[in-house]
Amino acid sequence: MNIKEIEDRLKGRPVGTIDKHRFFSVTIPLVEKPEGLCLLFEVRSPKLKSQPGDICFPGGKIEEGESPQECALRETQEETGIPASQVRILGQFDTLYSFSGYTLYTFPASIDEGDLKAARINRDEVQELFTVPLDFFRENEAQIYDVDVLSDVKDFPYEEAGISPSYNWRKGKNILPVYKYGERVIWGVTARIVRGFVKKMT
């Protein structure tokens, strides 16, 4: 192995991540209704193994060869039944990086109320759709819970590494906003996206 060989291997190589990492995309669907501009949410199907019953935006894992925006549109169509051609991406909003090893891209999108009324949701993934006026989030601050993410490293080879078993491992922090809208509770990643979007875009 020499410098030239390494240089050749780097040419044209797609840049990835050092460790295992997952990439997801969601739309932030906006619907104009008589009561004003609303955000559209999903309630996840009770059939799902992961986070059944949680409230979220349409989205999912980015497939190989797919752009983040293409993923957001595909997942929105698959979950809500609204054709991707009827979902107008307004642009790309901020990206969310999670302590648990994934990146989430967000795309505000416009959906006509008529298309929403005609939506035929995928019952295997979605229990129901509902909207919340954007003004609700502007007028009601989320409750914020700061959750420390602690390391519990018991079997690390401290002696071989030349460090003390009392080594001060870095802590992570998970910020969990919670919004209560009637009987609905919007929290976690979805609430983080909502909170950021409302603060920066309204």
Sine and cosine of phi, psi and omega as CSV:
sin_phi,cos_phi,sin_psi,cos_psi,sin_omega,cos_omega
0.00,0.00,0.71,-0.70,0.04,-1.00
-0.64,-0.77,0.04,-1.00,-0.05,-1.00
-0.86,0.52,-0.68,0.73,-0.05,-1.00
-0.88,0.48,-0.66,0.75,0.00,-1.00
-0.90,0.43,-0.66,0.75,0.03,-1.00
-0.91,0.42,-0.68,0.73,0.02,-1.00
-0.87,0.50,-0.68,0.73,0.00,-1.00
-0.90,0.44,-0.63,0.78,0.00,-1.00
-0.92,0.38,-0.49,0.87,0.00,-1.00
-0.97,0.24,-0.43,0.90,-0.06,-1.00
-0.91,0.42,0.83,-0.56,0.06,-1.00
0.96,0.28,0.07,1.00,-0.02,-1.00
-0.98,0.18,0.79,-0.61,0.05,-1.00
-0.91,0.40,0.67,-0.74,0.00,-1.00
-0.97,0.22,0.78,-0.63,0.01,-1.00
-0.88,-0.47,-0.53,-0.85,0.05,-1.00
-0.87,-0.50,0.51,-0.86,-0.02,-1.00
-0.89,0.46,-0.75,0.66,0.00,-1.00
-0.96,-0.27,0.15,-0.99,0.03,-1.00
-0.87,0.49,0.75,-0.67,-0.05,-1.00
-0.54,-0.84,0.54,-0.84,-0.01,-1.00
-0.89,-0.46,0.52,-0.85,-0.04,-1.00
-0.82,-0.58,0.74,-0.67,-0.03,-1.00
-0.75,-0.66,0.32,-0.95,0.09,-1.00
-0.67,-0.74,0.54,-0.84,0.13,-0.99
-0.70,-0.72,0.38,-0.92,0.26,-0.97
-1.00,-0.09,0.46,-0.89,0.18,-0.98
-0.94,-0.33,1.00,0.03,-0.17,-0.99
-0.97,0.26,0.74,-0.67,0.02,-1.00
-0.89,-0.45,0.74,-0.68,-0.05,-1.00
-0.78,-0.62,0.80,-0.60,0.09,-1.00
-0.99,0.16,0.88,-0.48,0.02,-1.00
-0.81,-0.59,0.23,-0.97,-0.01,-1.00
-0.81,0.59,-0.55,0.83,-0.01,-1.00
-0.99,0.15,-0.01,1.00,0.02,-1.00
0.87,-0.49,-0.11,-0.99,-0.01,-1.00
-0.95,0.33,0.74,-0.68,-0.06,-1.00
-0.81,-0.59,0.44,-0.90,0.19,-0.98
-1.00,-0.08,0.65,-0.76,0.01,-1.00
-0.98,-0.19,0.76,-0.65,0.00,-1.00
-0.84,-0.55,0.35,-0.94,0.14,-0.99
-0.93,-0.36,0.50,-0.87,0.26,-0.96
-0.96,-0.27,0.86,-0.52,-0.07,-1.00
-0.92,0.40,0.58,-0.81,-0.05,-1.00
-0.89,0.46,0.61,-0.79,0.09,-1.00
-0.92,0.38,-0.21,0.98,0.02,-1.00
-0.97,0.26,-0.35,0.94,-0.09,-1.00
-0.96,0.29,0.59,-0.81,0.03,-1.00
-0.97,0.24,-0.55,0.83,-0.04,-1.00
-0.98,-0.18,0.86,-0.51,0.10,-0.99
0.79,0.61,0.75,0.67,0.04,-1.00
-0.89,0.46,0.67,-0.75,0.04,-1.00
0.99,0.12,-0.13,0.99,0.02,-1.00
-0.95,0.33,0.39,-0.92,0.05,-1.00
-0.99,-0.13,0.71,-0.70,-0.08,-1.00
-0.47,-0.88,0.08,-1.00,0.19,-0.98
-1.00,-0.07,0.37,-0.93,0.08,-1.00
-0.89,0.45,0.70,-0.71,0.02,-1.00
0.22,-0.98,-0.02,-1.00,-0.01,-1.00
0.05,-1.00,-0.24,-0.97,-0.08,-1.00
-0.97,0.23,0.67,-0.74,0.03,-1.00
-0.96,0.27,0.80,-0.60,0.00,-1.00
-1.00,0.07,0.35,-0.94,-0.02,-1.00
-0.85,0.52,0.73,-0.68,0.02,-1.00
0.99,0.14,0.06,1.00,-0.07,-1.00
-0.96,-0.30,0.65,-0.76,0.07,-1.00
-0.99,0.16,0.35,-0.94,0.05,-1.00
-0.83,0.56,-0.66,0.75,0.00,-1.00
-0.92,0.39,-0.65,0.76,0.03,-1.00
-0.88,0.48,-0.65,0.76,0.03,-1.00
-0.89,0.46,-0.72,0.69,-0.03,-1.00
-0.86,0.51,-0.69,0.73,0.01,-1.00
-0.93,0.38,-0.70,0.72,-0.01,-1.00
-0.88,0.48,-0.74,0.67,-0.03,-1.00
-0.91,0.41,-0.60,0.80,0.03,-1.00
-0.89,0.46,-0.68,0.73,0.03,-1.00
-0.92,0.40,-0.71,0.70,-0.04,-1.00
-0.88,0.47,-0.60,0.80,-0.10,-0.99
-1.00,0.05,-0.66,0.75,-0.08,-1.00
-0.99,-0.10,-0.35,0.94,-0.09,-1.00
0.99,0.15,0.00,1.00,0.06,-1.00
-0.99,0.14,0.85,-0.53,-0.04,-1.00
-0.83,0.55,0.62,-0.79,0.01,-1.00
-0.84,0.54,-0.50,0.87,0.01,-1.00
-0.92,0.39,-0.31,0.95,0.01,-1.00
-0.99,-0.17,0.09,1.00,0.03,-1.00
-0.94,-0.34,0.92,-0.38,-0.08,-1.00
-0.99,-0.17,0.93,-0.36,0.04,-1.00
-0.94,0.34,0.80,-0.61,-0.04,-1.00
-1.00,0.00,-0.28,0.96,-0.05,-1.00
0.48,-0.88,-0.09,-1.00,0.04,-1.00
-0.95,-0.32,0.76,-0.65,0.05,-1.00
-0.99,-0.10,-0.20,-0.98,-0.10,-1.00
-0.92,0.39,0.37,-0.93,-0.01,-1.00
-0.98,-0.19,0.65,-0.76,0.01,-1.00
-0.97,-0.25,0.78,-0.63,0.05,-1.00
-0.94,-0.34,0.81,-0.59,-0.07,-1.00
-0.98,-0.20,0.56,-0.83,0.07,-1.00
-0.90,0.43,-0.34,0.94,-0.09,-1.00
-1.00,-0.03,0.24,0.97,0.18,-0.98
1.00,-0.07,0.57,0.82,0.13,-0.99
-0.59,-0.81,0.39,-0.92,0.05,-1.00
-0.89,-0.45,0.68,-0.73,-0.06,-1.00
-0.83,-0.56,0.88,-0.47,0.05,-1.00
-1.00,-0.03,0.57,-0.82,-0.07,-1.00
-0.79,-0.61,0.67,-0.74,-0.06,-1.00
-0.74,-0.68,0.97,-0.23,0.13,-0.99
-0.85,0.52,0.67,-0.75,-0.07,-1.00
-0.59,-0.81,0.54,-0.84,0.02,-1.00
-0.99,-0.17,0.75,-0.67,0.07,-1.00
-0.78,-0.62,0.77,-0.64,0.02,-1.00
-0.94,0.35,0.57,-0.82,0.00,-1.00
-0.87,0.49,-0.58,0.82,0.03,-1.00
-0.89,0.45,-0.64,0.77,0.04,-1.00
-0.93,0.38,-0.56,0.83,0.05,-1.00
-0.91,0.41,-0.68,0.73,0.00,-1.00
-0.90,0.44,-0.49,0.87,-0.01,-1.00
-1.00,0.00,0.01,1.00,-0.08,-1.00
-0.88,0.48,0.65,-0.76,0.06,-1.00
-0.87,-0.50,1.00,-0.09,-0.15,-0.99
-0.94,0.34,0.45,-0.90,0.07,-1.00
-0.99,0.14,0.97,-0.24,-0.11,-0.99
-0.91,0.41,-0.32,0.95,0.05,-1.00
-0.95,0.30,-0.39,0.92,-0.05,-1.00
-0.90,-0.44,-0.48,0.88,-0.14,-0.99
-0.79,-0.61,0.77,-0.64,0.05,-1.00
-0.99,0.12,-0.68,0.74,0.01,-1.00
-0.27,-0.96,0.27,-0.96,0.12,-0.99
-0.92,-0.39,0.52,-0.85,0.12,-0.99
-0.45,-0.89,0.34,-0.94,-0.01,-1.00
-0.88,-0.47,0.43,-0.90,0.08,-1.00
-0.74,-0.67,0.77,-0.63,0.04,-1.00
-0.84,0.55,0.70,-0.71,0.01,-1.00
-0.86,0.52,-0.54,0.84,0.01,-1.00
-0.88,0.48,-0.48,0.88,0.03,-1.00
-0.85,0.53,-0.69,0.72,-0.03,-1.00
-0.96,0.28,-0.48,0.88,0.06,-1.00
-0.94,0.34,-0.54,0.84,-0.10,-0.99
-0.99,-0.12,-0.21,0.98,-0.06,-1.00
-0.78,-0.63,0.93,-0.37,0.03,-1.00
-0.94,0.34,0.56,-0.83,0.08,-1.00
-0.95,0.30,0.50,-0.87,0.23,-0.97
-0.98,0.22,0.74,-0.67,-0.08,-1.00
-0.94,-0.33,0.77,-0.64,0.07,-1.00
-0.87,-0.50,0.85,-0.52,0.06,-1.00
-1.00,-0.09,0.89,-0.46,-0.04,-1.00
-0.93,-0.36,0.87,-0.49,0.05,-1.00
-0.96,0.27,0.69,-0.72,0.08,-1.00
-0.97,-0.24,0.94,-0.35,-0.14,-0.99
-0.97,-0.23,0.51,-0.86,0.08,-1.00
-1.00,-0.07,0.69,-0.72,0.06,-1.00
-0.81,-0.59,0.98,0.18,-0.13,-0.99
-0.98,-0.20,0.99,-0.16,-0.09,-1.00
-0.99,-0.15,-0.52,0.85,-0.11,-0.99
-0.97,-0.23,0.33,0.95,0.03,-1.00
-0.95,0.32,0.62,-0.78,0.00,-1.00
-0.98,0.22,0.96,0.29,-0.09,-1.00
-0.86,0.52,-0.72,0.69,-0.07,-1.00
-0.89,0.45,-0.72,0.70,0.00,-1.00
-0.89,0.45,-0.56,0.83,-0.01,-1.00
-0.99,0.14,-0.16,0.99,0.04,-1.00
0.97,0.25,0.48,0.88,0.03,-1.00
-0.80,-0.60,0.33,-0.94,-0.06,-1.00
-0.98,0.19,0.56,-0.83,0.11,-0.99
-0.87,0.50,-0.29,0.96,0.05,-1.00
-1.00,-0.04,0.31,0.95,0.00,-1.00
-0.78,0.63,0.68,-0.73,-0.06,-1.00
-1.00,0.09,1.00,0.07,0.02,-1.00
-0.91,0.41,0.57,-0.82,0.01,-1.00
-0.93,0.37,0.60,-0.80,0.07,-1.00
-0.99,-0.11,0.53,-0.85,0.18,-0.98
-0.98,-0.20,0.18,-0.98,0.03,-1.00
-0.68,-0.74,0.75,-0.66,0.05,-1.00
-0.91,-0.41,0.90,-0.44,-0.01,-1.00
-1.00,-0.01,0.85,-0.53,-0.06,-1.00
-0.88,-0.47,0.99,-0.12,0.12,-0.99
-0.98,0.21,0.49,-0.87,0.04,-1.00
-0.71,-0.70,0.83,-0.56,0.13,-0.99
-0.93,-0.36,0.68,-0.73,0.09,-1.00
-0.91,-0.41,0.90,-0.44,-0.01,-1.00
-0.87,-0.50,0.99,-0.12,-0.12,-0.99
0.88,0.47,-0.82,-0.57,0.03,-1.00
-1.00,0.04,-0.08,1.00,-0.03,-1.00
-1.00,0.06,0.64,-0.77,0.11,-0.99
-0.84,-0.55,0.90,-0.44,0.00,-1.00
-0.96,-0.29,0.87,-0.49,-0.12,-0.99
-0.57,-0.82,0.03,-1.00,0.11,-0.99
0.93,0.38,-0.61,-0.79,-0.07,-1.00
-0.85,0.52,-0.69,0.72,-0.01,-1.00
-0.87,0.49,-0.69,0.72,0.03,-1.00
-0.92,0.40,-0.55,0.83,0.06,-1.00
-0.90,0.45,-0.67,0.74,0.03,-1.00
-0.90,0.43,-0.73,0.68,0.00,-1.00
-0.85,0.53,-0.75,0.67,-0.05,-1.00
-0.87,0.49,-0.71,0.70,0.02,-1.00
-0.91,0.42,-0.67,0.74,-0.02,-1.00
-0.90,0.44,-0.72,0.69,-0.03,-1.00
-0.91,0.42,-0.67,0.75,-0.03,-1.00
-0.92,0.39,-0.60,0.80,-0.12,-0.99
-0.99,-0.12,-0.36,0.93,-0.14,-0.99
-0.89,-0.45,-0.07,1.00,-0.02,-1.00
-0.80,-0.60,0.00,0.00,0.00,0.00
